[in-house]
Amino acid sequence: MKFTCAALFTALLAAAANAAAVPLTTRDVFTPPVTYPHAGTVWVSGQTHNVTWDTSNAPAQITNKIGMIFLRKTDLTTPLILADNFDILLGRIEVKVPLVVEGSDYQLVLFGDSGNFSPEFTIQGSGIAF
Ligand SMILES: *[C@@H]1O[C@H](CO)[C@@H](O)[C@H](O)[C@H]1NC(C)=O
């Protein structure tokens, strides 16, 4: 998959247009909790993992069903997109662990209607730490 700023911008524009066209009262905000990775998870750069989230409380009408996953470190969301353009109702998506500095304070942000953070987890494998 290819990720560009233009694509993100287009997605945001589309989301804004969609929000303007649909009365807010007919849609519900859906922020499914991330179930994997969890506290204690260790990922190694280059591996592939299924990120999972709980869709059991999904409302009938969802404002934005298109999901996107960002990487977050030390309480800051990075511009690194691990997955995008997937159906938030899938409940899982495969991601490749990026080559990043090692750390135990990584989180994922799952975006659908709004962002939802995973617990902090560890990424190893680059041999580079700050
Ligand atoms: C992710 O989940 C799917 C469906 O269960 C499975 O086929 C696939 O092998 C999983 N990928 C990994 C990396 O575990």
The ligand as an SDF file (V2000), in Angstrom:
LIG
                    3D

 14 14  0  0  0  0  0  0  0  0999 V2000
   -3.9160  -12.2830   10.7880 C   0  0  0  0  0  0  0  0  0  0  0  0
   -5.1980  -12.8690   10.9210 O   0  0  0  0  0  0  0  0  0  0  0  0
   -5.6280  -13.5970    9.7730 C   0  0  0  0  0  0  0  0  0  0  0  0
   -7.0370  -14.0810   10.0460 C   0  0  0  0  0  0  0  0  0  0  0  0
   -7.1190  -14.7540   11.2570 O   0  0  0  0  0  0  0  0  0  0  0  0
   -4.6550  -14.7280    9.5150 C   0  0  0  0  0  0  0  0  0  0  0  0
   -5.0250  -15.4100    8.3470 O   0  0  0  0  0  0  0  0  0  0  0  0
   -3.2630  -14.1710    9.3470 C   0  0  0  0  0  0  0  0  0  0  0  0
   -2.3320  -15.2270    9.1990 O   0  0  0  0  0  0  0  0  0  0  0  0
   -2.8760  -13.3470   10.5540 C   0  0  0  0  0  0  0  0  0  0  0  0
   -1.5750  -12.7300   10.3440 N   0  0  0  0  0  0  0  0  0  0  0  0
   -0.5920  -12.8390   11.2300 C   0  0  0  0  0  0  0  0  0  0  0  0
    0.6610  -12.1080   10.8980 C   0  0  0  0  0  0  0  0  0  0  0  0
   -0.7040  -13.4780   12.2640 O   0  0  0  0  0  0  0  0  0  0  0  0
  1  2  1  0
  1 10  1  0
  2  3  1  0
  3  4  1  0
  3  6  1  0
  4  5  1  0
  6  7  1  0
  6  8  1  0
  8  9  1  0
  8 10  1  0
 10 11  1  0
 11 12  1  0
 12 13  1  0
 12 14  2  0
M  END
$$$$
